[in-house]
Amino acid sequence: MDSAYDAKSIFQFVHGKGRISIIDHNPKRKDLREAFDAATKERYKKRTVVERANSHLKDWLLPDKVLVRGSKKMSFELMCGVLPCCNKDS
Protein backbone atom coordinates (compact mmCIF):
# COMPACT_ATOMS: atom_id res chain seq x y z
CA MET A 1 0.00 0.00 0.00
CA ASP A 2 1.17 3.51 -0.58
CA SER A 3 1.71 6.11 2.12
CA ALA A 4 -1.95 7.18 2.11
CA TYR A 5 -2.71 3.92 3.95
CA ASP A 6 -0.16 4.62 6.68
CA ALA A 7 -2.55 4.67 9.62
CA LYS A 8 -2.27 2.91 12.96
CA SER A 9 -5.74 1.38 12.62
CA ILE A 10 -4.87 -0.24 9.27
CA PHE A 11 -1.48 -1.39 10.56
CA GLN A 12 -3.07 -2.95 13.67
CA PHE A 13 -5.84 -4.61 11.65
CA VAL A 14 -3.37 -6.27 9.28
CA HIS A 15 -1.13 -7.48 12.10
CA GLY A 16 -4.19 -8.63 14.06
CA LYS A 17 -4.94 -10.99 11.18
CA GLY A 18 -1.42 -12.43 11.43
CA ARG A 19 -0.18 -10.79 8.24
CA ILE A 20 2.80 -8.61 7.46
CA SER A 21 1.93 -5.18 6.13
CA ILE A 22 4.06 -3.51 3.49
CA ILE A 23 2.92 0.08 3.77
CA ASP A 24 5.11 3.02 2.79
CA HIS A 25 5.84 5.45 5.58
CA ASN A 26 3.94 8.71 5.20
CA PRO A 27 6.49 11.54 5.56
CA LYS A 28 3.81 13.79 7.08
CA ARG A 29 3.58 11.55 10.13
CA LYS A 30 5.97 12.47 12.90
CA ASP A 31 6.39 9.02 14.45
CA LEU A 32 9.45 7.02 13.51
CA ARG A 33 9.10 3.50 12.31
CA GLU A 34 11.70 0.83 11.67
CA ALA A 35 13.02 0.57 8.12
CA PHE A 36 12.03 -2.47 6.07
CA ASP A 37 14.18 -5.54 6.63
CA ALA A 38 15.76 -7.30 3.63
CA ALA A 39 12.87 -9.75 3.07
CA THR A 40 10.27 -6.97 3.22
CA LYS A 41 12.28 -4.84 0.79
CA GLU A 42 12.27 -7.74 -1.68
CA ARG A 43 8.50 -8.19 -1.29
CA TYR A 44 8.07 -4.44 -1.82
CA LYS A 45 10.02 -4.58 -5.10
CA LYS A 46 7.89 -7.44 -6.40
CA ARG A 47 4.68 -5.72 -5.36
CA THR A 48 5.56 -2.51 -7.19
CA VAL A 49 6.34 -4.42 -10.40
CA VAL A 50 2.91 -6.06 -10.27
CA GLU A 51 1.20 -2.74 -9.53
CA ARG A 52 2.89 -1.06 -12.50
CA ALA A 53 1.85 -3.91 -14.82
CA ASN A 54 -1.77 -3.75 -13.60
CA SER A 55 -1.81 0.02 -14.01
CA HIS A 56 -0.45 -0.20 -17.56
CA LEU A 57 -2.98 -2.87 -18.45
CA LYS A 58 -5.88 -0.84 -17.07
CA ASP A 59 -4.83 2.54 -18.45
CA TRP A 60 -3.54 1.61 -21.89
CA LEU A 61 -4.59 -1.86 -22.99
CA LEU A 62 -8.17 -2.36 -21.83
CA PRO A 63 -11.18 -0.50 -23.18
CA ASP A 64 -12.76 2.24 -21.06
CA LYS A 65 -16.17 0.65 -21.46
CA VAL A 66 -16.91 -3.05 -21.74
CA LEU A 67 -19.73 -3.61 -24.19
CA VAL A 68 -19.97 -7.40 -23.95
CA ARG A 69 -21.75 -9.76 -21.61
CA GLY A 70 -20.71 -13.18 -20.41
CA SER A 71 -17.56 -14.62 -18.94
CA LYS A 72 -16.21 -16.01 -22.24
CA LYS A 73 -16.51 -12.69 -24.06
CA MET A 74 -15.11 -10.76 -21.11
CA SER A 75 -12.22 -13.19 -20.83
CA PHE A 76 -11.46 -12.60 -24.51
CA GLU A 77 -11.47 -8.80 -23.93
CA LEU A 78 -9.04 -9.17 -21.03
CA MET A 79 -6.72 -11.52 -22.89
CA CYS A 80 -6.59 -9.07 -25.83
CA GLY A 81 -5.18 -6.58 -23.33
CA VAL A 82 -2.82 -9.03 -21.62
CA LEU A 83 -1.34 -10.34 -24.87
CA PRO A 84 0.68 -7.16 -25.63
CA CYS A 85 2.15 -7.33 -22.10
CA CYS A 86 3.61 -10.75 -22.89
CA ASN A 87 5.64 -9.53 -25.87
CA LYS A 88 9.33 -10.30 -25.26
CA ASP A 89 10.55 -7.25 -27.18
CA SER A 90 8.79 -4.64 -25.03
Contact map, one row per residue, 1 for C-alpha under 8 A:
111110000000000000000111000000000000000000000000000000000000000000000000000000000000000000
111111000000000000000011100000000000000000000000000000000000000000000000000000000000000000
111111000000000000000011110000000000000000000000000000000000000000000000000000000000000000
111111100000000000000000010000000000000000000000000000000000000000000000000000000000000000
111111100100000000000011000000000000000000000000000000000000000000000000000000000000000000
011111110110000000000011110000000000000000000000000000000000000000000000000000000000000000
000111111110000000000000000000000000000000000000000000000000000000000000000000000000000000
000001111111000000000000000000000000000000000000000000000000000000000000000000000000000000
000000111111100000000000000000000000000000000000000000000000000000000000000000000000000000
000011111111110000000000000000000000000000000000000000000000000000000000000000000000000000
000001111111111000001000000000000000000000000000000000000000000000000000000000000000000000
000000011111111100000000000000000000000000000000000000000000000000000000000000000000000000
000000001111111110000000000000000000000000000000000000000000000000000000000000000000000000
000000000111111111111000000000000000000000000000000000000000000000000000000000000000000000
000000000011111111111000000000000000000000000000000000000000000000000000000000000000000000
000000000001111111100000000000000000000000000000000000000000000000000000000000000000000000
000000000000111111100000000000000000000000000000000000000000000000000000000000000000000000
000000000000011111110000000000000000000000000000000000000000000000000000000000000000000000
000000000000011111111000000000000000000000000000000000000000000000000000000000000000000000
000000000000011001111100000000000000000000000000000000000000000000000000000000000000000000
000000000010011000111110000000000000000000000000000000000000000000000000000000000000000000
100000000000000000011111000000000000000100010000000000000000000000000000000000000000000000
111011000000000000001111100000000000000000000000000000000000000000000000000000000000000000
111011000000000000000111110000000000000000000000000000000000000000000000000000000000000000
011001000000000000000011111010001000000000000000000000000000000000000000000000000000000000
001101000000000000000001111110000000000000000000000000000000000000000000000000000000000000
000000000000000000000000111111000000000000000000000000000000000000000000000000000000000000
000000000000000000000000011111000000000000000000000000000000000000000000000000000000000000
000000000000000000000000111111100000000000000000000000000000000000000000000000000000000000
000000000000000000000000001111110000000000000000000000000000000000000000000000000000000000
000000000000000000000000000011111000000000000000000000000000000000000000000000000000000000
000000000000000000000000000001111100000000000000000000000000000000000000000000000000000000
000000000000000000000000100000111110000000000000000000000000000000000000000000000000000000
000000000000000000000000000000011111000000000000000000000000000000000000000000000000000000
000000000000000000000000000000001111100000000000000000000000000000000000000000000000000000
000000000000000000000000000000000111111110000000000000000000000000000000000000000000000000
000000000000000000000000000000000011111110000000000000000000000000000000000000000000000000
000000000000000000000000000000000001111111000000000000000000000000000000000000000000000000
000000000000000000000000000000000001111111100000000000000000000000000000000000000000000000
000000000000000000000100000000000001111111110000000000000000000000000000000000000000000000
000000000000000000000000000000000001111111111000000000000000000000000000000000000000000000
000000000000000000000000000000000000011111111100000000000000000000000000000000000000000000
000000000000000000000000000000000000001111111110000000000000000000000000000000000000000000
000000000000000000000100000000000000000111111111000000000000000000000000000000000000000000
000000000000000000000000000000000000000011111111100000000000000000000000000000000000000000
000000000000000000000000000000000000000001111111110000000000000000000000000000000000000000
000000000000000000000000000000000000000000111111111000000000000000000000000000000000000000
000000000000000000000000000000000000000000011111111100000000000000000000000000000000000000
000000000000000000000000000000000000000000001111111110000000000000000000000000000000000000
000000000000000000000000000000000000000000000111111111000000000000000000000000000000000000
000000000000000000000000000000000000000000000011111111100000000000000000000000000000000000
000000000000000000000000000000000000000000000001111111110000000000000000000000000000000000
000000000000000000000000000000000000000000000000111111111000000000000000000000000000000000
000000000000000000000000000000000000000000000000011111111100000000000000000000000000000000
000000000000000000000000000000000000000000000000001111111110000000000000000000000000000000
000000000000000000000000000000000000000000000000000111111111100000000000000000000000000000
000000000000000000000000000000000000000000000000000011111111110000000000000000001100100000
000000000000000000000000000000000000000000000000000001111111110000000000000000000000000000
000000000000000000000000000000000000000000000000000000111111110000000000000000000000000000
000000000000000000000000000000000000000000000000000000011111110000000000000000000000000000
000000000000000000000000000000000000000000000000000000011111111000000000000000001101000000
000000000000000000000000000000000000000000000000000000001111111100000000000011011000000000
000000000000000000000000000000000000000000000000000000000000111111000000000000000000000000
000000000000000000000000000000000000000000000000000000000000011111000000000000000000000000
000000000000000000000000000000000000000000000000000000000000001111100000000000000000000000
000000000000000000000000000000000000000000000000000000000000001111110000010000000000000000
000000000000000000000000000000000000000000000000000000000000000011111000000000000000000000
000000000000000000000000000000000000000000000000000000000000000001111100110000000000000000
000000000000000000000000000000000000000000000000000000000000000000111110110000000000000000
000000000000000000000000000000000000000000000000000000000000000000011111110000000000000000
000000000000000000000000000000000000000000000000000000000000000000001111111000000000000000
000000000000000000000000000000000000000000000000000000000000000000000111111100000000000000
000000000000000000000000000000000000000000000000000000000000000000011111111110000000000000
000000000000000000000000000000000000000000000000000000000000000001011111111111000000000000
000000000000000000000000000000000000000000000000000000000000000000000011111111100000000000
000000000000000000000000000000000000000000000000000000000000000000000001111111110000000000
000000000000000000000000000000000000000000000000000000000000010000000000111111111000000000
000000000000000000000000000000000000000000000000000000000000010000000000011111111100000000
000000000000000000000000000000000000000000000000000000000000000000000000001111111110000000
000000000000000000000000000000000000000000000000000000000000010000000000000111111111000000
000000000000000000000000000000000000000000000000000000001000110000000000000011111111100000
000000000000000000000000000000000000000000000000000000001000100000000000000001111111110000
000000000000000000000000000000000000000000000000000000000000000000000000000000111111111000
000000000000000000000000000000000000000000000000000000000000100000000000000000011111111000
000000000000000000000000000000000000000000000000000000001000000000000000000000001111111001
000000000000000000000000000000000000000000000000000000000000000000000000000000000111111100
000000000000000000000000000000000000000000000000000000000000000000000000000000000011111111
000000000000000000000000000000000000000000000000000000000000000000000000000000000000011111
000000000000000000000000000000000000000000000000000000000000000000000000000000000000001111
000000000000000000000000000000000000000000000000000000000000000000000000000000000000101111
